[in-house]
Amino acid sequence: MANRISKVTTRTGDDGTTGLGDGSRVRKTSGRIQAIGDVDELNSNIGVLLLHQMHDAHRARLLQIQNALFDLGGELSIPSYRAVTETHLETLDEGVSALNAALPPLREFILPGGSPASAHAHVCRTIARRAERSVAALQDAGEDVSPLALQYLNRLSDLLFVLARVCNRDAGLPDVMWSRDAHAPKDQA
């Protein structure tokens, strides 16, 4: 296999532009670059999530997701190129169902926290939501973006929410429940 990246420092971006995969150049402030950056940040944070203790099955699922996110970044980098498929969505849907099946139903909202892995899965979930908003903004601006890209990020954030709960369960910790009255000031007598 030939080297894919032979020179890291090209200086071509010194003028505030960056190259897309189709050879075109755009401003680094463009919505497309924002979306690519958000997907990249999500992928990097999943890499940090993988540093936490977790079952091998969860680790394998997250590695599969990292590869899919890399594909999604490529898709965003080359307008009209499509890498995310219905199979990607089905894999996430199956993952959510499998992970959620062993959890008790939620009767209240939960707060991010509990085990370190759970807290970091929630960080990944919020970054996935931001990436989803960036891709939606691209669509709203009339940019060429596959609807499957947006659907993938939406379902991925759901999977990360359920995984956060599973990480707490695996660590022997309960979900951190939101309490309507936790922020209310105590009466001073």
Backbone as ProteinMPNN parsed JSONL, in Angstrom:
{"seq_chain_A": "MANRISKVTTRTGDDGTTGLGDGSRVRKTSGRIQAIGDVDELNSNIGVLLLHQMHDAHRARLLQIQNALFDLGGELSIPSYRAVTETHLETLDEGVSALNAALPPLREFILPGGSPASAHAHVCRTIARRAERSVAALQDAGEDVSPLALQYLNRLSDLLFVLARVCNRDAGLPDVMWSRDAHAPKDQA", "coords_chain_A": {"N_chain_A": [[0.837, -1.174, 0.0], [0.586, 2.181, -0.847], [2.025, 5.189, 0.546], [-0.258, 7.249, 2.173], [-0.21, 9.774, 3.271], [2.252, 11.858, 2.717], [3.466, 14.212, 3.351], [3.045, 16.205, 6.062], [3.066, 18.914, 6.885], [2.115, 21.411, 4.87], [1.717, 24.053, 4.395], [-0.237, 25.196, 2.884], [-2.553, 25.99, 4.05], [-2.056, 28.297, 5.351], [-3.214, 30.669, 4.617], [-5.739, 30.757, 5.632], [-7.463, 29.044, 4.432], [-8.609, 25.744, 3.534], [-8.095, 22.526, 2.081], [-10.512, 20.54, 0.398], [-11.565, 17.123, -0.091], [-12.125, 16.856, -2.771], [-10.414, 18.504, -4.044], [-11.061, 21.188, -4.106], [-10.925, 24.423, -2.465], [-11.761, 25.86, 0.64], [-12.836, 28.356, 3.013], [-11.555, 28.178, 6.317], [-13.419, 28.723, 8.162], [-15.802, 27.875, 7.172], [-19.056, 26.317, 7.051], [-18.951, 23.63, 6.322], [-16.374, 22.845, 7.044], [-16.592, 23.265, 9.765], [-18.45, 21.232, 10.417], [-16.969, 18.95, 9.683], [-14.878, 19.214, 11.51], [-16.269, 18.95, 13.945], [-17.143, 16.29, 13.774], [-14.652, 15.049, 13.738], [-13.697, 15.808, 16.267], [-15.531, 14.429, 17.854], [-14.839, 11.79, 17.175], [-12.233, 11.729, 18.199], [-12.76, 12.049, 20.935], [-14.169, 9.716, 21.438], [-12.043, 8.008, 21.197], [-10.702, 8.686, 23.573], [-12.659, 7.859, 25.382], [-12.417, 5.137, 25.023], [-10.214, 4.574, 26.57], [-11.087, 4.08, 29.081], [-12.174, 1.633, 31.524], [-13.987, -1.043, 30.216], [-16.334, -3.432, 28.871], [-15.272, -5.853, 26.454], [-17.004, -6.102, 24.272], [-18.282, -3.613, 24.156], [-16.09, -2.032, 23.612], [-15.357, -3.012, 21.08], [-17.604, -2.212, 19.626], [-17.376, 0.575, 19.812], [-14.972, 0.99, 18.439], [-15.756, 0.24, 15.878], [-17.574, 2.275, 15.427], [-15.816, 4.457, 15.431], [-14.448, 4.026, 13.02], [-16.595, 4.319, 11.232], [-17.199, 7.015, 11.704], [-14.892, 8.174, 10.703], [-15.264, 7.56, 8.022], [-17.57, 9.115, 7.637], [-16.504, 11.675, 7.999], [-14.891, 11.743, 5.717], [-16.885, 11.681, 3.796], [-18.108, 14.154, 4.259], [-16.017, 15.735, 3.498], [-15.833, 15.46, 0.784], [-17.916, 16.714, -1.284], [-20.862, 15.327, -2.576], [-19.916, 12.723, -2.46], [-20.65, 9.562, -1.059], [-20.613, 7.733, 1.883], [-21.764, 6.802, 4.231], [-24.158, 4.409, 4.981], [-27.35, 2.69, 4.836], [-26.878, 0.384, 6.262], [-25.046, 1.202, 8.206], [-26.771, 2.709, 9.822], [-28.585, 0.734, 10.64], [-26.88, -0.883, 12.15], [-26.322, 0.798, 14.325], [-28.941, 1.077, 15.362], [-29.482, -1.581, 16.102], [-27.515, -1.858, 18.039], [-28.335, 0.015, 20.002], [-30.775, -1.151, 20.777], [-29.887, -3.646, 21.781], [-28.168, -2.881, 23.913], [-29.914, -1.402, 25.502], [-31.792, -3.248, 26.291], [-31.103, -4.6, 28.625], [-31.313, -2.766, 30.607], [-32.936, -0.992, 33.307], [-36.147, 0.617, 32.968], [-36.306, 4.157, 32.39], [-37.495, 6.516, 34.692], [-37.226, 9.078, 35.195], [-35.335, 12.01, 34.278], [-31.816, 11.744, 33.616], [-28.61, 12.698, 34.942], [-25.414, 13.595, 33.576], [-22.792, 11.548, 34.61], [-21.516, 9.51, 37.323], [-19.77, 6.683, 36.792], [-16.358, 7.066, 35.539], [-16.226, 6.255, 32.807], [-18.915, 6.394, 32.032], [-19.466, 9.14, 32.396], [-17.756, 10.179, 30.461], [-18.828, 9.051, 28.153], [-21.167, 10.505, 28.048], [-20.092, 13.041, 27.475], [-19.177, 12.514, 24.883], [-21.674, 12.047, 23.706], [-22.82, 14.617, 23.773], [-21.118, 15.98, 22.07], [-21.647, 14.596, 19.741], [-24.253, 15.483, 19.298], [-23.726, 18.177, 18.775], [-22.227, 17.926, 16.415], [-24.232, 16.872, 14.841], [-25.955, 19.105, 14.698], [-24.296, 20.804, 13.239], [-24.115, 19.472, 10.766], [-26.794, 19.534, 10.067], [-27.083, 22.284, 9.741], [-25.517, 22.646, 7.483], [-27.101, 21.285, 5.608], [-29.38, 22.95, 5.731], [-28.306, 25.211, 4.592], [-28.265, 24.542, 1.999], [-26.225, 22.946, 1.106], [-24.513, 20.113, -0.324], [-25.266, 17.329, 1.201], [-25.638, 14.127, 2.513], [-28.73, 12.775, 3.648], [-28.46, 10.568, 5.279], [-26.154, 10.974, 6.737], [-26.849, 12.859, 8.68], [-28.835, 11.393, 10.011], [-27.273, 9.297, 10.98], [-25.627, 10.547, 12.926], [-27.599, 11.432, 14.713], [-28.7, 9.01, 15.649], [-26.406, 7.891, 16.695], [-25.888, 9.52, 18.898], [-27.984, 8.73, 20.528], [-27.22, 6.062, 21.002], [-24.857, 6.495, 22.443], [-25.877, 7.685, 24.744], [-27.312, 5.534, 25.878], [-25.195, 3.754, 26.183], [-23.72, 5.132, 28.125], [-25.353, 4.753, 30.357], [-25.164, 1.979, 30.557], [-22.45, 1.706, 31.124], [-22.361, 2.758, 33.721], [-23.965, 0.855, 35.015], [-22.374, -1.448, 34.602], [-20.23, -0.75, 36.18], [-21.307, -1.006, 38.634], [-22.788, 1.075, 39.587], [-25.514, 3.352, 40.207], [-27.719, 5.126, 37.906], [-27.306, 8.663, 37.699], [-29.632, 10.556, 38.99], [-31.779, 13.203, 37.942], [-33.087, 15.734, 39.973], [-35.933, 17.483, 40.658], [-36.14, 19.174, 42.823], [-33.569, 19.604, 43.713], [-32.146, 21.931, 43.218], [-33.477, 23.877, 44.537], [-33.57, 26.449, 46.974], [-32.849, 25.909, 50.427], [-35.109, 26.314, 53.115], [-34.586, 28.833, 55.448], [-34.649, 28.788, 58.862]], "CA_chain_A": [[0.0, 0.0, 0.0], [1.356, 3.422, -0.944], [1.824, 6.151, 1.629], [-1.385, 8.152, 1.919], [0.181, 11.123, 3.677], [3.703, 11.909, 2.631], [3.936, 15.467, 3.919], [2.018, 16.726, 6.954], [3.093, 20.371, 6.833], [2.102, 21.853, 3.473], [1.615, 25.517, 4.435], [-1.295, 25.683, 1.992], [-3.629, 26.548, 4.864], [-1.608, 29.509, 6.04], [-4.039, 31.81, 4.204], [-7.08, 30.635, 6.211], [-8.272, 28.115, 3.65], [-8.216, 24.342, 3.64], [-8.495, 21.761, 0.914], [-11.463, 19.441, 0.522], [-11.128, 15.91, -0.763], [-12.312, 16.96, -4.222], [-9.42, 19.439, -4.561], [-11.468, 22.58, -3.931], [-10.474, 25.046, -1.227], [-12.788, 26.652, 1.314], [-12.373, 29.028, 4.228], [-11.57, 27.312, 7.5], [-14.61, 29.09, 8.927], [-17.011, 27.428, 6.474], [-19.897, 25.347, 7.752], [-18.495, 22.274, 6.015], [-15.197, 22.574, 7.879], [-17.12, 23.14, 11.13], [-19.031, 19.891, 10.558], [-15.857, 17.989, 9.658], [-14.176, 19.352, 12.787], [-17.1, 18.386, 15.018], [-17.073, 14.828, 13.636], [-13.297, 14.673, 14.142], [-13.643, 15.947, 17.727], [-16.281, 13.306, 18.392], [-14.025, 10.59, 17.004], [-11.127, 11.821, 19.157], [-13.288, 11.814, 22.279], [-14.447, 8.283, 21.56], [-10.728, 7.437, 21.489], [-10.461, 8.855, 25.008], [-13.608, 6.974, 26.049], [-11.869, 3.775, 24.944], [-9.182, 4.405, 27.599], [-11.748, 3.671, 30.316], [-12.518, 0.222, 31.67], [-15.289, -1.432, 29.673], [-16.38, -4.768, 28.286], [-14.72, -5.965, 25.103], [-18.069, -5.884, 23.284], [-18.458, -2.16, 24.042], [-14.871, -1.544, 22.965], [-15.46, -3.356, 19.657], [-18.649, -1.359, 19.054], [-16.839, 1.932, 19.686], [-13.981, 0.985, 17.351], [-16.543, 0.225, 14.647], [-18.113, 3.629, 15.292], [-14.722, 5.344, 15.038], [-14.231, 3.841, 11.584], [-17.725, 4.927, 10.531], [-17.042, 8.467, 11.795], [-13.85, 8.543, 9.752], [-15.953, 7.536, 6.729], [-18.448, 10.278, 7.587], [-15.636, 12.832, 7.758], [-14.541, 11.708, 4.304], [-18.088, 12.055, 3.055], [-18.273, 15.6, 4.385], [-14.883, 16.366, 2.837], [-15.979, 15.353, -0.666], [-19.328, 16.894, -1.619], [-21.486, 14.34, -3.473], [-19.446, 11.371, -2.129], [-21.481, 8.939, -0.03], [-19.968, 6.622, 2.586], [-22.678, 6.306, 5.255], [-25.204, 3.612, 4.341], [-28.424, 2.181, 5.696], [-26.276, -0.621, 7.143], [-24.507, 1.939, 9.355], [-27.904, 3.053, 10.688], [-29.101, -0.513, 11.22], [-25.929, -1.311, 13.175], [-26.573, 1.624, 15.515], [-30.252, 0.711, 15.91], [-29.323, -2.875, 16.774], [-26.716, -1.611, 19.238], [-29.188, 0.666, 21.003], [-31.729, -2.156, 21.28], [-29.177, -4.649, 22.576], [-27.689, -2.276, 25.154], [-31.039, -0.924, 26.305], [-32.614, -4.379, 26.733], [-30.725, -5.038, 29.969], [-31.393, -1.635, 31.54], [-34.283, -0.69, 33.815], [-36.721, 1.793, 32.297], [-36.094, 5.445, 33.053], [-38.699, 7.171, 35.181], [-36.86, 10.479, 35.367], [-34.146, 12.384, 33.529], [-30.569, 11.465, 34.331], [-27.529, 13.662, 34.788], [-24.142, 12.977, 33.223], [-21.972, 11.25, 35.779], [-21.402, 8.135, 37.781], [-18.421, 6.187, 36.538], [-15.623, 7.869, 34.547], [-16.622, 5.874, 31.443], [-20.252, 6.929, 31.793], [-19.366, 10.593, 32.242], [-17.133, 10.488, 29.17], [-19.8, 8.702, 27.112], [-22.071, 11.663, 27.949], [-19.371, 14.08, 26.73], [-19.255, 12.106, 23.469], [-23.059, 12.249, 23.273], [-23.074, 16.037, 23.524], [-20.363, 16.345, 20.862], [-22.418, 14.039, 18.621], [-25.373, 16.395, 19.067], [-23.188, 19.377, 18.119], [-21.922, 17.538, 15.038], [-25.531, 16.754, 14.168], [-26.413, 20.466, 14.402], [-23.446, 21.339, 12.168], [-24.524, 18.843, 9.51], [-28.122, 20.083, 9.754], [-26.875, 23.644, 9.242], [-25.06, 22.488, 6.101], [-28.289, 20.975, 4.806], [-30.214, 24.146, 5.678], [-27.647, 26.174, 3.704], [-28.343, 24.03, 0.634], [-25.007, 22.195, 0.766], [-24.699, 18.714, -0.702], [-25.033, 16.456, 2.348], [-26.561, 13.0, 2.534], [-29.585, 12.694, 4.836], [-27.994, 9.486, 6.149], [-25.136, 11.522, 7.638], [-27.577, 13.457, 9.802], [-29.476, 10.3, 10.729], [-26.245, 8.543, 11.688], [-25.239, 11.28, 14.133], [-28.734, 11.421, 15.629], [-28.798, 7.693, 16.289], [-25.195, 7.676, 17.481], [-26.041, 10.183, 20.203], [-28.843, 7.845, 21.319], [-26.416, 4.924, 21.44], [-23.921, 6.947, 23.482], [-26.669, 7.868, 25.97], [-27.576, 4.209, 26.448], [-23.896, 3.217, 26.611], [-23.377, 5.786, 29.395], [-26.112, 4.044, 31.399], [-24.584, 0.631, 30.666], [-21.157, 1.839, 31.815], [-22.649, 2.871, 35.151], [-24.43, -0.457, 35.482], [-21.22, -2.345, 34.631], [-19.382, -0.328, 37.296], [-22.052, -1.204, 39.869], [-23.289, 2.379, 40.042], [-26.824, 3.713, 39.658], [-27.792, 6.359, 37.124], [-27.387, 9.882, 38.501], [-30.968, 11.053, 38.653], [-32.127, 14.612, 38.088], [-34.096, 15.978, 40.992], [-36.577, 18.778, 40.472], [-35.96, 19.999, 44.014], [-32.166, 19.683, 44.125], [-31.638, 23.294, 43.085], [-34.303, 24.804, 45.321], [-32.904, 26.844, 48.227], [-33.418, 25.385, 51.66], [-35.707, 27.358, 53.956], [-33.806, 29.214, 56.616], [-35.57, 28.997, 59.976]], "C_chain_A": [[0.886, 1.243, 0.0], [1.085, 4.296, 0.269], [0.694, 7.087, 1.255], [-1.014, 9.594, 2.245], [1.698, 11.159, 3.677], [4.269, 13.166, 3.275], [2.813, 16.059, 4.765], [1.943, 18.239, 6.878], [3.2, 20.819, 5.385], [2.105, 23.373, 3.341], [0.522, 26.073, 3.526], [-2.454, 26.296, 2.77], [-3.246, 27.807, 5.592], [-2.466, 30.73, 5.707], [-5.469, 31.722, 4.735], [-8.011, 29.763, 5.398], [-7.782, 26.697, 3.906], [-8.767, 23.596, 2.434], [-9.508, 20.683, 1.261], [-10.941, 18.255, -0.291], [-11.296, 15.943, -2.266], [-11.349, 17.954, -4.856], [-9.798, 20.903, -4.414], [-10.962, 23.105, -2.587], [-11.61, 25.899, -0.678], [-12.156, 27.335, 2.521], [-12.468, 28.06, 5.403], [-12.761, 27.615, 8.4], [-15.893, 28.601, 8.274], [-17.771, 26.407, 7.306], [-19.452, 23.915, 7.51], [-17.287, 21.911, 6.885], [-15.604, 22.472, 9.34], [-17.665, 21.737, 11.361], [-17.94, 18.824, 10.575], [-15.112, 18.022, 10.987], [-14.961, 18.764, 13.945], [-17.09, 16.863, 14.972], [-15.702, 14.328, 14.087], [-13.147, 14.753, 15.668], [-14.39, 14.801, 18.406], [-15.452, 12.029, 18.312], [-12.868, 10.579, 18.002], [-11.602, 11.542, 20.579], [-13.716, 10.368, 22.483], [-13.14, 7.544, 21.799], [-10.369, 7.556, 22.96], [-11.406, 7.963, 25.805], [-13.079, 5.541, 26.082], [-10.752, 3.525, 25.963], [-9.772, 3.924, 28.929], [-11.981, 2.166, 30.331], [-13.891, -0.029, 31.073], [-15.183, -2.824, 29.086], [-15.845, -4.74, 26.86], [-15.773, -5.706, 24.031], [-18.322, -4.389, 23.076], [-17.27, -1.551, 23.295], [-14.941, -1.805, 21.452], [-16.494, -2.472, 18.96], [-18.11, 0.054, 18.835], [-15.776, 2.016, 18.591], [-14.675, 0.972, 15.991], [-17.11, 1.627, 14.375], [-17.017, 4.596, 14.875], [-14.437, 5.233, 13.541], [-15.353, 4.48, 10.777], [-17.633, 6.454, 10.573], [-15.947, 8.963, 10.861], [-14.438, 8.566, 8.339], [-16.848, 8.762, 6.571], [-17.641, 11.556, 7.348], [-15.202, 12.904, 6.305], [-15.702, 12.127, 3.428], [-18.292, 13.567, 3.098], [-17.178, 16.357, 3.629], [-14.991, 16.35, 1.314], [-17.465, 15.495, -0.998], [-19.735, 15.921, -2.732], [-20.973, 12.924, -3.249], [-20.318, 10.827, -1.002], [-20.769, 7.736, 0.562], [-20.888, 6.004, 3.63], [-23.857, 5.631, 4.554], [-26.301, 3.254, 5.343], [-27.875, 1.141, 6.673], [-25.661, 0.037, 8.378], [-25.625, 2.263, 10.347], [-28.453, 1.817, 11.383], [-28.183, -1.012, 12.336], [-26.124, -0.509, 14.46], [-27.896, 1.252, 16.169], [-30.179, -0.611, 16.677], [-28.534, -2.715, 18.069], [-27.533, -0.979, 20.347], [-30.146, -0.353, 21.606], [-31.042, -3.166, 22.189], [-28.724, -4.085, 23.917], [-28.845, -1.909, 26.077], [-31.853, -2.066, 26.909], [-32.324, -4.785, 28.174], [-30.811, -3.924, 31.006], [-32.809, -1.47, 32.071], [-34.831, 0.531, 33.087], [-36.438, 3.062, 33.105], [-37.431, 6.036, 33.461], [-38.471, 8.667, 35.369], [-35.651, 10.753, 34.478], [-32.909, 11.999, 34.335], [-29.556, 12.557, 34.02], [-26.276, 12.93, 34.336], [-23.327, 12.726, 34.483], [-22.018, 9.795, 36.142], [-19.974, 7.683, 37.609], [-17.7, 7.103, 35.552], [-16.034, 7.533, 33.105], [-17.999, 6.438, 31.102], [-20.193, 8.429, 31.547], [-18.761, 10.937, 30.881], [-18.04, 10.101, 28.002], [-20.803, 9.846, 26.94], [-21.394, 12.828, 27.232], [-19.427, 13.77, 25.238], [-20.656, 12.333, 22.909], [-23.316, 13.713, 22.946], [-22.298, 16.521, 22.295], [-21.073, 15.798, 19.627], [-23.598, 14.948, 18.294], [-24.898, 17.681, 18.377], [-22.846, 19.074, 16.663], [-23.199, 17.414, 14.223], [-26.066, 18.141, 13.791], [-25.595, 21.086, 13.264], [-23.834, 20.766, 10.81], [-25.9, 19.358, 9.094], [-27.993, 21.502, 9.197], [-26.37, 23.613, 7.799], [-26.245, 22.205, 5.179], [-29.164, 22.211, 4.639], [-29.637, 25.201, 4.727], [-27.644, 25.696, 2.247], [-27.105, 23.28, 0.18], [-25.362, 20.747, 0.456], [-24.279, 17.817, 0.465], [-26.077, 15.344, 2.314], [-27.436, 13.047, 3.78], [-29.138, 11.6, 5.8], [-26.918, 9.972, 7.128], [-25.793, 12.099, 8.888], [-28.232, 12.372, 10.655], [-28.459, 9.501, 11.545], [-25.868, 9.245, 12.997], [-26.364, 11.31, 15.16], [-28.806, 10.091, 16.381], [-27.567, 7.373, 17.114], [-25.313, 8.34, 18.845], [-26.957, 9.36, 21.106], [-28.05, 6.655, 21.855], [-25.464, 5.329, 22.565], [-24.638, 7.208, 24.804], [-26.897, 6.523, 26.657], [-26.267, 3.584, 26.935], [-23.458, 3.841, 27.936], [-24.091, 5.092, 30.552], [-25.519, 2.65, 31.635], [-23.247, 0.69, 31.4], [-21.349, 1.995, 33.317], [-23.085, 1.533, 35.717], [-23.247, -1.422, 35.609], [-20.266, -2.019, 35.775], [-20.078, -0.511, 38.644], [-22.615, 0.08, 40.446], [-24.673, 2.648, 39.457], [-26.692, 4.907, 38.718], [-27.845, 7.53, 38.101], [-28.678, 10.574, 38.085], [-31.086, 12.562, 38.863], [-33.211, 14.721, 39.141], [-34.632, 17.389, 40.812], [-36.268, 19.723, 41.637], [-34.509, 20.198, 44.43], [-31.617, 21.102, 44.08], [-32.416, 24.317, 43.917], [-33.563, 25.175, 46.62], [-33.634, 26.266, 49.433], [-33.979, 26.557, 52.476], [-34.817, 27.589, 55.167], [-34.765, 29.507, 57.759], [-34.955, 29.903, 61.006]], "O_chain_A": [[1.836, 1.328, 0.778], [0.056, 4.165, 0.933], [0.679, 7.653, 0.162], [-1.457, 10.523, 1.57], [2.345, 10.56, 4.536], [5.425, 13.182, 3.698], [1.746, 16.38, 4.241], [0.846, 18.794, 6.814], [4.234, 20.636, 4.743], [2.457, 23.911, 2.291], [0.372, 27.289, 3.41], [-3.252, 27.043, 2.205], [-4.035, 28.335, 6.376], [-2.444, 31.718, 6.44], [-6.323, 32.516, 4.342], [-9.217, 29.742, 5.643], [-6.687, 26.482, 4.427], [-9.776, 23.988, 1.847], [-9.387, 20.0, 2.277], [-9.999, 18.382, -1.074], [-10.679, 15.147, -2.974], [-11.437, 18.23, -6.053], [-8.948, 21.777, -4.58], [-10.616, 22.333, -1.693], [-12.323, 26.57, -1.425], [-11.086, 26.945, 2.986], [-13.369, 27.223, 5.457], [-13.072, 26.838, 9.303], [-16.979, 28.887, 8.779], [-17.198, 25.723, 8.154], [-19.565, 23.073, 8.401], [-17.198, 20.796, 7.398], [-15.028, 21.679, 10.085], [-17.376, 21.119, 12.385], [-17.983, 17.9, 11.388], [-14.756, 16.975, 11.528], [-14.38, 18.144, 14.836], [-17.034, 16.213, 16.016], [-15.605, 13.294, 14.747], [-12.544, 13.874, 16.285], [-13.932, 14.268, 19.416], [-15.377, 11.273, 19.28], [-12.557, 9.54, 18.585], [-10.911, 10.866, 21.343], [-13.631, 9.852, 23.597], [-13.12, 6.553, 22.528], [-9.794, 6.632, 23.536], [-10.996, 7.369, 26.802], [-13.276, 4.823, 27.062], [-10.382, 2.374, 26.194], [-9.05, 3.423, 29.792], [-11.984, 1.513, 29.288], [-14.849, 0.681, 31.38], [-14.09, -3.33, 28.836], [-15.952, -3.735, 26.157], [-15.456, -5.144, 22.983], [-18.552, -3.949, 21.95], [-17.435, -0.667, 22.454], [-14.625, -0.927, 20.648], [-16.277, -2.034, 17.83], [-18.359, 0.661, 17.793], [-15.696, 3.024, 17.889], [-14.219, 1.63, 15.056], [-17.121, 2.094, 13.236], [-17.258, 5.473, 14.045], [-14.211, 6.243, 12.874], [-15.097, 5.113, 9.753], [-17.954, 7.117, 9.587], [-16.058, 10.049, 10.291], [-14.152, 9.47, 7.555], [-16.884, 9.377, 5.506], [-18.058, 12.419, 6.576], [-15.147, 13.986, 5.721], [-15.526, 12.841, 2.441], [-18.612, 14.183, 2.082], [-17.391, 17.482, 3.176], [-14.325, 17.129, 0.632], [-18.195, 14.504, -0.993], [-19.007, 15.739, -3.707], [-21.548, 11.987, -3.805], [-20.683, 11.568, -0.089], [-20.368, 6.825, -0.163], [-20.804, 4.804, 3.89], [-24.471, 6.204, 3.654], [-26.173, 3.496, 6.543], [-28.363, 1.035, 7.798], [-25.746, -0.511, 9.477], [-25.454, 2.114, 11.556], [-28.75, 1.849, 12.577], [-28.661, -1.51, 13.355], [-26.095, -1.07, 15.555], [-27.972, 1.123, 17.391], [-30.744, -0.742, 17.762], [-28.842, -3.355, 19.075], [-27.438, -1.388, 21.504], [-30.306, -0.405, 22.826], [-31.564, -3.502, 23.252], [-28.88, -4.739, 24.948], [-28.759, -2.088, 27.292], [-32.529, -1.88, 27.921], [-33.218, -5.266, 28.87], [-30.423, -4.118, 32.158], [-33.775, -1.771, 31.371], [-34.065, 1.384, 32.64], [-36.345, 3.033, 34.332], [-38.38, 6.055, 32.678], [-39.399, 9.42, 35.662], [-35.018, 9.82, 33.984], [-32.944, 11.934, 35.564], [-29.627, 13.237, 32.996], [-26.089, 11.761, 34.676], [-23.194, 13.613, 35.327], [-22.494, 8.955, 35.379], [-19.063, 8.244, 38.218], [-18.348, 7.839, 34.807], [-16.173, 8.434, 32.277], [-18.212, 6.912, 29.986], [-20.798, 8.933, 30.601], [-19.204, 11.879, 30.223], [-18.019, 10.763, 26.964], [-21.239, 10.128, 25.824], [-22.043, 13.534, 26.461], [-19.692, 14.655, 24.424], [-20.806, 12.762, 21.765], [-23.963, 14.017, 21.944], [-22.78, 17.383, 21.56], [-21.103, 16.454, 18.585], [-23.906, 15.156, 17.121], [-25.584, 18.209, 17.501], [-23.142, 19.875, 15.776], [-23.241, 17.802, 13.056], [-26.574, 18.328, 12.686], [-26.137, 21.806, 12.425], [-23.877, 21.491, 9.816], [-26.147, 19.591, 7.911], [-28.722, 21.874, 8.277], [-26.752, 24.456, 6.987], [-26.375, 22.803, 4.111], [-29.639, 22.495, 3.539], [-30.378, 25.985, 4.134], [-27.091, 26.361, 1.371], [-26.95, 23.007, -1.01], [-26.38, 20.228, 0.916], [-23.091, 17.579, 0.685], [-27.262, 15.603, 2.109], [-26.935, 13.332, 4.867], [-29.401, 11.684, 6.999], [-26.792, 9.433, 8.227], [-25.346, 11.855, 10.009], [-28.186, 12.433, 11.884], [-28.748, 9.079, 12.665], [-25.8, 8.61, 14.05], [-26.103, 11.222, 16.36], [-28.955, 10.064, 17.603], [-27.657, 6.667, 18.118], [-24.878, 7.772, 19.847], [-26.737, 9.295, 22.316], [-28.189, 6.283, 23.02], [-25.287, 4.585, 23.53], [-24.069, 6.978, 25.871], [-26.701, 6.391, 27.865], [-26.24, 2.952, 27.992], [-22.886, 3.154, 28.782], [-23.497, 4.871, 31.608], [-25.392, 2.206, 32.776], [-22.947, -0.186, 32.211], [-20.588, 1.429, 34.103], [-22.623, 1.125, 36.783], [-23.13, -2.132, 36.608], [-19.574, -2.902, 36.283], [-19.499, -0.201, 39.685], [-22.887, 0.169, 41.643], [-24.972, 2.223, 38.341], [-25.681, 5.61, 38.73], [-28.371, 7.398, 39.206], [-28.795, 11.103, 36.98], [-30.562, 13.115, 39.829], [-34.133, 13.907, 39.193], [-33.877, 18.362, 40.815], [-36.15, 20.933, 41.444], [-34.245, 20.897, 45.408], [-30.705, 21.432, 44.838], [-32.04, 25.488, 43.982], [-32.998, 24.305, 47.282], [-34.86, 26.152, 49.452], [-33.397, 27.641, 52.517], [-34.363, 26.647, 55.816], [-35.613, 30.391, 57.637], [-35.583, 30.198, 62.023]]}, "name": "protein", "num_of_chains": 1, "seq": "MANRISKVTTRTGDDGTTGLGDGSRVRKTSGRIQAIGDVDELNSNIGVLLLHQMHDAHRARLLQIQNALFDLGGELSIPSYRAVTETHLETLDEGVSALNAALPPLREFILPGGSPASAHAHVCRTIARRAERSVAALQDAGEDVSPLALQYLNRLSDLLFVLARVCNRDAGLPDVMWSRDAHAPKDQA"}
